[in-house]
Amino acid sequence: MEDINIDPKDVFEKFSNMKCNKSVEKQYHSLCRYFPVIDEIMESTLLTQIERESIPNIVISEYNKVWKKAIDGNEIIELIVENIFQIYKDELNYSNTKLKTYFKILVYWSIYECDIFNDSIQEE
């Protein structure tokens, strides 16, 4: 796959603002290589316009449900992935591990695209 610029959109500042640990940054580095695949799918004619809009909106909706309840960005990411997994696990024919990895890639892509993680978790 082609190399992509993984931090033009202040992703690492977002991780800091959301109190993520270094493992999240490392995992982001590992999984961001799949972003061009998502971009290709989103730009393809296989999806209708509403389907293109629905994909990020699912992630945004789950983010909005959990971001005030979670203690840090790590937990937010895990909750979003788990919530989406619970919704779609019976509809998609993949192993649980693979499906959760796909959803995590989608969450990181959503952070990169500035759909989520535009907030800060404040110290109590």
Secondary structure, DSSP 8 states (H G I E B T S, - for coil): -----S-TT-HHHHHHHTT--HHHHHHHHHHGGGHHHHHHHHHSTTS-HHHHHHHHHHHHHHHHHHTTT-SSHHHHHHHHHHHHHHHHTTTS-S-HHHHHHHHHHHHHHHHHTTSS--S-----
